[in-house]
Amino acid sequence: MTTSTLSARRTDVRSWLPEYGVYLAVGLLVLYNVFFTPYFLTLSNLRIQLIQVAPIVIVALGMALVIGTEGIDLSVGSVMALAAALIPLYLGYGVVAAIGVSLAAGIAVGLINGVLVARVGLQPIVATLAVFVGGRGLAVVISDGQLKDIRNPELLYLGSGDLLGIPVLVWIAAVLVAIVAFVLRRTVFGRRLLAVGGNRRATELAGLPVKRVLITVYVVCAVLASIAGLLSVARIQSSDASAVGLLIELSAITAVVVGGTPLTGGKVRILGTVAGALLMQLVIATMIKHDLGPSTAEMAQAVIILVAVYVARERKTR
């Protein structure tokens, strides 16, 4: 085998890793657990894993869209907390009203983030950091810093009910994945989003509504975070503004980056993002089931992030 052939094969592997490496990693981790983790393939364990990863997938969908525009949204966890704080206040008016208020709060936060980024011109990390800090504080004030139990059966069904043997929470996440993927690939808005991330200046010169696209993306991201927040409340059957969505922005960013979406924008991998969230969930579950502890799982996640970013960087420099 010649040197040029070996070099070509190495190049093929390097180009293949950013696209499909996350699926290989998920497959290998599943295979490991099948053989070395007791009860991994039981329905109860699979159900737990899917339920736990569903809110992360939902938040990561919005994060992927924002990163696709070469932005970042650090406020998603605070938006979840805000939605969680508002739910018990308005359940007395009915579950529809409570959900509507939570989603409206998400829209309001998304508008604030979008306007700060698109019209004021702040860097996304700075604009959303302000809401990251202030949003959770507002949520704690709204809830008086208290954990509130949720007893509404209609809302609880969203977090613990089943449909055709599959948790409703998982169905909702799957539907949202399909919707976001369709919008991104099949609509004018999706193409504009990728254009903004690929070359914002050129998109502006082409006369496309860049500011409107950016504002819409941040609104969508916040609404998805609100949905994740209310579903988390429904799952744990209580509202705790100081804990709901805590540090989920890091999990969402990790899922997006590991899934192959570049931080430089212009490209969004929805299925890769889902696979990235599954990978992170499996890493945590595997470590815990083998008595390695959450701290070890966090270090393993850090290594995975560094590898994913390095692989993406290598691909870009070629």
C-alpha positions in Angstrom: 0.0 0.0 0.0 1.5 3.3 -1.1 2.0 6.4 1.1 -0.5 8.3 -1.0 -3.1 5.6 -0.5 -2.6 5.7 3.3 -2.8 9.5 3.3 -6.0 9.4 1.3 -7.6 6.9 3.7 -6.6 9.0 6.7 -8.2 12.0 4.9 -11.4 10.0 4.3 -11.6 9.0 8.0 -11.1 12.6 9.1 -13.8 13.8 6.8 -16.1 11.0 8.0 -15.7 11.5 11.7 -17.4 15.0 12.0 -20.4 13.7 10.0 -20.9 10.2 11.5 -18.6 9.9 14.5 -21.3 10.6 17.0 -23.4 7.7 15.6 -20.5 5.4 15.9 -19.9 6.5 19.5 -23.5 5.9 20.4 -23.5 2.5 18.8 -20.3 1.5 20.6 -21.6 2.7 23.9 -24.9 0.9 23.5 -22.9 -2.3 22.6 -20.8 -2.0 25.7 -23.8 -1.6 27.9 -25.6 -4.5 26.3 -22.7 -6.8 27.4 -21.4 -5.2 30.6 -24.3 -3.3 32.2 -26.9 -5.4 33.9 -30.5 -4.8 33.0 -29.5 -2.3 30.3 -32.0 -3.7 27.7 -34.9 -3.8 30.1 -37.9 -1.7 29.1 -37.8 0.2 32.4 -34.2 1.3 31.9 -34.8 2.3 28.3 -37.8 4.2 29.3 -35.9 6.1 32.0 -33.1 7.0 29.6 -35.5 8.3 27.0 -37.5 10.3 29.5 -34.3 11.9 31.0 -32.8 12.8 27.6 -36.1 14.3 26.1 -35.9 17.8 27.7 -32.2 18.0 26.7 -33.1 17.1 23.1 -35.8 19.8 23.0 -33.5 22.5 24.4 -30.7 21.4 22.1 -32.9 21.8 19.0 -33.3 25.5 19.7 -29.6 25.8 20.6 -28.7 24.1 17.3 -30.7 26.7 15.4 -29.0 29.6 17.3 -25.5 28.1 16.7 -26.4 27.7 13.1 -26.5 31.5 12.9 -23.1 31.7 14.6 -24.7 32.6 17.9 -25.1 31.1 21.3 -27.9 31.2 23.9 -26.9 30.8 27.5 -30.4 31.8 28.8 -32.3 28.5 28.0 -31.9 27.2 31.6 -33.3 30.4 33.0 -36.2 30.3 30.5 -37.0 26.8 31.7 -37.0 28.0 35.3 -39.2 30.9 34.4 -41.7 28.6 32.7 -41.6 26.3 35.8 -42.3 29.2 38.1 -45.3 30.5 36.1 -47.0 27.1 35.7 -48.4 26.8 39.3 -49.5 30.4 39.4 -51.9 29.9 36.5 -53.0 26.3 36.8 -56.1 27.6 38.6 -57.2 29.0 35.2 -56.7 25.7 33.5 -53.8 23.8 32.1 -54.1 25.5 28.7 -53.9 29.0 30.3 -50.9 27.9 32.4 -49.1 26.5 29.3 -50.0 29.6 27.3 -48.5 31.9 29.9 -45.3 29.9 30.1 -44.9 29.9 26.3 -45.6 33.7 26.2 -42.8 34.2 28.8 -40.5 32.2 26.4 -41.5 34.4 23.5 -40.8 37.6 25.5 -37.4 36.4 26.6 -36.6 35.3 23.0 -37.6 38.8 21.7 -35.3 40.4 24.3 -32.4 38.2 23.3 -33.1 38.6 19.6 -33.4 42.4 19.7 -30.2 42.7 21.8 -28.3 40.6 19.2 -29.9 41.7 15.9 -30.7 45.4 16.5 -28.6 46.5 19.4 -25.6 44.6 18.1 -24.5 42.9 21.3 -22.5 39.7 21.1 -24.9 36.7 21.6 -22.9 35.4 24.6 -23.2 38.8 26.3 -26.8 39.4 25.5 -28.0 36.0 26.7 -25.7 36.0 29.7 -27.7 38.9 31.1 -30.9 36.8 30.8 -29.0 33.8 32.1 -28.4 35.6 35.4 -31.5 37.8 35.7 -34.0 35.2 34.4 -33.5 32.6 37.1 -33.5 35.3 39.7 -36.8 36.5 38.4 -38.1 33.0 38.4 -37.1 32.5 42.1 -38.8 35.8 43.0 -42.0 34.7 41.2 -42.0 31.4 43.1 -41.0 33.0 46.4 -38.1 30.6 46.4 -40.4 27.7 47.3 -40.9 24.2 45.8 -44.5 23.9 44.7 -46.2 20.5 44.1 -48.2 20.0 40.9 -51.4 18.0 41.1 -53.1 18.8 37.8 -53.7 15.4 36.1 -53.7 16.9 32.6 -50.3 18.5 33.0 -48.9 15.4 34.8 -50.0 13.3 31.9 -47.5 15.1 29.7 -44.6 14.1 31.9 -45.7 10.6 33.0 -48.3 9.4 30.6 -48.0 6.9 27.8 -49.2 6.8 24.3 -49.0 3.5 22.4 -46.6 2.3 25.1 -44.2 5.2 24.6 -43.9 8.1 27.1 -45.8 11.2 26.0 -42.7 13.2 26.8 -40.7 11.2 24.2 -43.5 11.6 21.6 -43.4 15.4 22.1 -39.6 15.5 21.7 -39.8 13.4 18.5 -42.5 15.6 17.0 -40.5 18.7 17.7 -37.4 17.1 16.1 -39.4 16.3 13.0 -40.8 19.9 12.8 -37.5 21.6 13.3 -35.8 19.3 10.7 -38.6 20.0 8.2 -38.4 23.8 8.8 -34.7 23.8 8.5 -34.5 21.7 5.3 -37.7 22.5 3.5 -38.6 26.1 4.1 -37.3 29.5 3.0 -36.8 30.4 6.7 -34.5 27.4 7.1 -32.4 28.3 4.1 -32.1 31.9 5.3 -31.0 30.8 8.7 -28.2 28.8 7.2 -27.3 31.7 4.9 -27.0 34.1 7.9 -24.7 31.7 9.7 -22.6 31.0 6.6 -22.0 34.6 5.7 -24.0 37.3 7.5 -22.5 40.2 5.5 -23.2 38.6 2.2 -26.8 37.8 3.3 -27.4 41.4 4.2 -26.0 42.6 0.9 -28.4 40.2 -0.9 -31.3 42.0 0.7 -32.4 39.2 3.0 -34.1 40.1 6.3 -31.1 39.1 8.5 -32.4 40.9 11.7 -35.8 39.3 11.4 -34.3 35.8 11.0 -32.0 36.3 14.0 -34.9 37.5 16.2 -37.1 34.6 15.1 -34.3 32.1 15.8 -33.9 33.4 19.4 -37.7 33.4 19.9 -37.9 29.8 18.7 -35.0 28.7 21.0 -36.7 30.3 24.0 -40.1 28.8 23.2 -38.5 25.3 23.0 -36.8 26.0 26.3 -40.2 26.9 27.8 -41.7 23.7 26.5 -38.8 21.7 28.1 -39.4 23.6 31.4 -43.1 22.8 31.6 -42.4 19.2 30.6 -39.8 18.9 33.3 -42.3 20.2 35.9 -44.8 17.7 34.6 -42.2 14.9 34.9 -41.0 15.6 38.5 -44.5 16.7 39.6 -43.2 19.9 41.2 -42.0 23.4 40.4 -38.6 24.4 41.7 -37.3 27.5 40.0 -33.9 27.2 41.6 -33.3 23.7 40.1 -35.3 23.3 36.9 -33.0 23.7 33.9 -29.9 24.3 36.0 -26.9 24.1 33.7 -28.9 22.6 30.9 -27.4 25.1 28.5 -24.1 23.3 28.8 -25.7 20.0 28.0 -27.5 21.5 25.0 -24.3 23.1 23.6 -22.5 19.8 24.1 -25.1 17.8 22.3 -25.0 20.3 19.4 -21.2 20.4 19.1 -20.8 16.7 19.5 -23.5 16.1 17.0 -21.5 17.9 14.3 -22.9 21.4 14.1 -20.0 23.8 13.8 -19.8 26.7 16.2 -18.9 28.9 13.2 -22.5 28.6 11.9 -23.8 27.9 8.4 -24.7 24.3 9.1 -27.1 22.5 11.4 -27.2 18.8 12.0 -30.6 18.0 13.7 -30.2 14.2 13.8 -26.6 14.6 14.9 -27.8 16.9 17.8 -30.3 14.2 18.9 -27.5 11.6 18.7 -25.2 14.0 20.7 -27.8 14.3 23.5 -28.2 10.5 23.6 -24.4 10.1 23.7 -24.2 12.4 26.7 -27.0 10.7 28.5 -25.5 7.3 27.9 -22.1 8.4 29.2 -23.7 9.7 32.4 -25.9 6.6 32.8 -23.0 4.2 32.1 -20.7 5.9 34.6 -23.3 5.9 37.3 -24.3 2.3 36.8 -20.6 1.3 37.1 -20.2 3.3 40.3 -17.9 5.9 38.8 -20.0 8.8 40.0 -21.3 12.0 38.4 -17.9 13.8 38.6 -16.3 11.2 36.5 -19.1 11.4 34.0 -18.6 15.2 33.8 -14.9 14.7 33.1 -15.7 12.2 30.4 -18.1 14.7 28.8 -15.4 17.3 28.8 -13.1 15.0 27.0 -15.8 14.2 24.4 -16.4 17.9 23.8 -12.7 18.6 23.3 -12.4 15.7 20.9 -15.5 16.9 18.9 -14.2 20.5 18.7 -10.7 19.3 17.7 -12.1 17.0 14.9 -14.3 19.9 13.6 -11.3 22.2 13.7 -9.1 19.8 11.8 -11.8 19.5 9.1 -12.1 23.2 8.7 -8.4 23.8 8.4 -8.0 21.2 5.6 
